Amino acid sequence: MVNGPILCADDEPYNLGILRMALKEEHSLVFARSGQETLQAVDKHNPALILLDVQMPDMDGYEVCRRLKSNNRTQDIPVIFVTGMTQEVDERAGFDVGAVDYIAKPVSVPIVQARVRTHLSLVRVDKLEKSYHDAVHMLGKAGHYNDTDTGAHIWRMAAYSRSLAEAIGWGRERCSLLELAAPMHDTGKIGIPDAVLKKPGKLDAEEWTIMKTHTSI
């Protein structure tokens, strides 16, 4: 999604021309002239970001945004309203339907460029963070892949760890990091020989020494 074009939606060609002038040097652009065209363009082009007018024929921008946010495939696309409706109640309505920002007309080219740059950067950060979480999650699962006795133990332990951290007053971010990291505590079992890890009986002293190395691994 972050590599897709920017979709500019406005029923006035002049306004689309301003957005094109502001963004054409750094971004691929697609355009729509109505609410329905906007939804069709989203389906076709999978944009990285949408600059959306509020007052358009057939369907206003609020309804377009509402539909995008109710669809799992499009709900994460950032929407910035670009409109002449600049009363506080209008801005609040825009944020209520899921927009990430609000730019008032007449459009300032530097402001549009800065806002687009900022929100695309935020999308990249979110995707990078998700990739980190996915990688850690896979490492946690790998730790008990060959150990059928642990079952859901690592995920329960992660939840308990977060609860304990919250109980002693850790901040929200530290609690989240602990919950993320905790499932990796058994990852070292990947390095334990199957003869030890899957031994049906009690481990002898030598085998127990080998088993304990999973923490350092």
Secondary structure, 3 states (H helix, E strand, C coil): CCCCCEEEECCCHHHHHHHHHHHCCCCCEEEECCHHHHHHHHHHHCCCEEEECCCCCCCCHHHHHHHHHCCCCCCCCCEEEEECCCCHHHHHHHHHCCCCEEEECCCCHHHHHHHHHHHHHHHHHHHHHHHHHHHHHHHHHHHCCCCCCCCCHHHHHHHHHHHHHHHCCCCHHHHHHHHHHHHHHHHHHHHCCHHHHCCCCCCCHHHHHHHHCCCCC
